[in-house]
Every structure is written in structure tokens, then in C-alpha cells.
Amino acid sequence: MRYDLAKSGNGLTYEIRGIVEVAKLLEQKGIEICYENIGDPVAKGEKIPAWMKDTIADIVKTNDLSFAYCSTKGDEDVREYLAAKTNARGGAQITKNDIIFFNGLGDAIARAYSSIRVDARIMLPEPTYSTHLLAEVLHASYPPNTYRMNPYDNWRPDLNELERKVRSSNSIVGILVINPDNPTGYVHTEEDLRKIVAIAKEYELMLIFDEIYLNMLFNGKETVALADIIGDVPGISMKGISKEYPWPGARCGWIEVYNADKDEAFARFINAIFNQKMSEVCSTTLPQLSIPLIMEHEEYQGYLSERLKHYENLSNIAYNILKDCPYVVVNRSNGAFYMSVVFNEAVLSDQQKLSIELNDVRDIVEDLTNGSRMENDKRFVYYLLGATGICVVPLTSFFTSTPGFRMTLLEKDVDKFENTVKTIKAKIVEYVESSKCPA
Ligand SMILES: Cc1ncc(COP(=O)(O)O)c(C=O)c1O
């Protein structure tokens, strides 16, 4: 090229997918991979029920407009349906004009952060779901502002830290909450959420609540939606069908905007998001049209409850196996379908290894880990992959200095899952103890 055209990156990568490149390489060397990295129920074997397929097929067969562009904000009737559903909760009251559809929630996240002024920052949880962090850091080109989710307190957020940071920095304009949370599986309590709303009100901030997993709670946990408690604070709820239906390949998510009329700066921000959407015409039509038909289908709640029962079962299996594993801390997941395991302080070093049978595979893992200034939990994840084929995601790739890893609760075969977790437990011990001097 006569001119260097590529924009320089910020060095951050999406490790949830990055690890797959390594897994594929090892697969070619004869290792069978057990993918525990990606939050896609369908890729993990979820069978889409016939009634759901039939509902979508009927739309395709009977409605040619499902092939057409829809309104910029999304199909009018579908937005009407979603607004009525939110209003029926009895909290924030919205109209269809307060809803904007996107090509997946990931798209909504990218557009929302890129509509924020460069010097205005959003407080993020730590660890945080990568797409939020990457979008926030990309918009500002500076390291993020975070509040800690505490693994030694069941992943409860440190609200004192949150308030302290908000108070001391005028450039913080909003707070992100992911509820239930990815990567921890934590479900926020109503009391804490109300405190977060109170902080936002006191310091005149907006709230962004990623609620893509809001209807995915188990182990008897309950929580509240942002709409239930927001009062007159400006805020956005982010929602989607990728996890709930589940239909991640549809690329369909939306935002609901609360109290845009109560603050001019917030209204301008929402308008900037809308303008970005206009330049792209609209979002995917077919999945939008399916929403009222699927969510109101007589089989829908039963199907969702069955899936949640399964996640609850796997959550308890994993917790019960790992809770007395030395060197790590685990908390029971109560929502979404992830679980994060944290290594205790100072148990990891760059001297630890797992034995890997196949020479080719060992060479690859050693090449990747030797001499590189890799995070210690990533090093463990690579060794685990080489030694067992189990593919998890290092916790530090969710932008925390706390070492650990995230796995999913999506495996359909319960016995296989149990064996996977038992193997992980054994390998944690083998790995950590590999650097101890023989007696
Ligand atoms: C918390 C959270 N928000 C947003 C998304 C993105 O979802 P979508 O598939 O709609 O882009 C994910 C996907 O894993 C997620 O975990």
C-alpha cells in the first residue's frame, strides 16, 4: 500500500474467541477439544424446539415484509409489544419510541459507547464482559475506571469503591451494571441495585444495565429490573434474544431508554446513538418479528424453565466439586450460565506446568507460554487445554488482575460435565504443585 492505512489497535483482544485459535491448532494435532469458553447454548448442543422453528418458518412463509428493511428503530408493532411488557412491571413507563433495535446487543454496546464524548467515562464492573470494556476503552483511549466484584464476598460489588471513585472524578458520567453478571454468574441484590441508583441520582449520572440474562435466574435467586427501581434517573436497559431464546446467530438486541425527557445531555446522547443507527438504515427484521410470537407462545416459559433447571443443576455440580479444591475460590452461580473460578493470591507462578502426552501439542503450548510475559492464569489455561482438551477463558481477559478462569454451564451431557469439572479440579492441584520442590 502507498500509505499505511491500518488504525493502530489498543492492544486489547477478545480472548473468548482468541483461545479458539489455539484450540483449533491443537485439534489438528489430534486433541479432542471440550469447548467451555463461549456463551452460545446452540453451539453447545441446545436443540431448538420444533414449535420455535415452526413459528419462525411461518413468519418467513407468510410475511414477505420479514425480508424487508424495517423502521430505523425497529419494527413498530414489536417495539409497541416490548414497551407494554416493560410498562406492565409498574415501574418506568416508556413508549415504542424509547426502544431501539440493533444487530445483536454487541452492536448496541459498540454504538452506545462510541456516542459518548471522549473525555466522559463509564464506571465498569471488574471483571467485566469484554465487549463493554473494549468499547469503553476504544472510545476513550485510556484505561478503564472500574469497581471491584469481590470473589471473597460471593462476587458482591464493592459499592464503597464505586461511590469513592464517582465522587472523586467529574468525568465519570455513568455506571454499568451487568445483571445477572458475565463472567461471574452473580445476581445483584435489590438492596445493592437501589444503592447504585441512589449514587447515580446523587452525582447526576446515567445508568447502563445490561439485562440480557435478566430472565435467567436459578437456585431460587430473585432480582429487580432497572425499570422497577430507576425512578427519575436517566438510564438504559440492554436486552436481547441471543441467550434467552436462544438465537445468538440472529444478531438481535435492543435498548430501552428511561427518562430521556428528564435530562438534556442524556437526550443528546440517545440521539447520537439513534443517528448512528440511521446511517445504517435498520437492524435485522426477521428475528424482531419473531419476538412477540415466541415470547407469548404457550411453550416458551416451560422451555426456558427447563433450561434454567439444567443450568442450576450444573451450577451445583461444579460448585460442589470445586468448593473444597485447594488453591482456588469458587462461588455458586445463580444466574446467566457462567461460573468463574479464582486462584488464591500468590499460588500461580510462571514455573508451573502440566504434563502433556503428545509431543507436538506440548511443543505448541511451551512455545506459546515460554519466555512470554503472559498472565499466569492464561498460562494455566493453555496448559489445561494441551493436557486435557478443556478450553476455558482466563479471567484476566475480562480485564481484572485477579487470576482465574471462566467456564460455562452449557454442556448438555451431565456426566461429561461432571467429569470435566473433576478433571479441572485435579489439574488445578497438579499444576500448582508442579512448582513445589519434591520432598
Ligand atoms: C453480558 C452480555 N452482554 C451482551 C452480550 C452480547 O450479546 P449479542 O449476542 O446480542 O451480541 C453478551 C454475549 O455474550 C453478554 O454476555
The ligand as a MOL file (V3000), in Angstrom:
LIG
                    3D

  0  0  0     0  0            999 V3000
M  V30 BEGIN CTAB
M  V30 COUNTS 16 16 0 0 0
M  V30 BEGIN ATOM
M  V30 1 C -23.4740 -9.5550 29.2530 0
M  V30 2 C -23.5720 -9.6610 27.7650 0
M  V30 3 N -23.9960 -8.6030 27.0560 0
M  V30 4 C -24.0830 -8.6440 25.7200 0
M  V30 5 C -23.7370 -9.7740 25.0150 0
M  V30 6 C -23.8060 -9.7330 23.5120 0
M  V30 7 O -24.8990 -10.4140 23.0420 0
M  V30 8 P -25.2980 -10.4390 21.5000 0
M  V30 9 O -25.1520 -11.8380 21.0570 0
M  V30 10 O -26.7240 -9.9670 21.4670 0
M  V30 11 O -24.3870 -9.5100 20.7790 0
M  V30 12 C -23.2700 -10.9040 25.7020 0
M  V30 13 C -22.8300 -12.1100 24.9750 0
M  V30 14 O -22.1910 -12.9920 25.4940 0
M  V30 15 C -23.1880 -10.8440 27.1120 0
M  V30 16 O -22.7390 -11.8870 27.8280 0
M  V30 END ATOM
M  V30 BEGIN BOND
M  V30 1 1 1 2
M  V30 2 1 2 3
M  V30 3 2 2 15
M  V30 4 2 3 4
M  V30 5 1 4 5
M  V30 6 1 5 6
M  V30 7 2 5 12
M  V30 8 1 6 7
M  V30 9 1 7 8
M  V30 10 2 8 9
M  V30 11 1 8 10
M  V30 12 1 8 11
M  V30 13 1 12 13
M  V30 14 1 12 15
M  V30 15 2 13 14
M  V30 16 1 15 16
M  V30 END BOND
M  V30 END CTAB
M  END
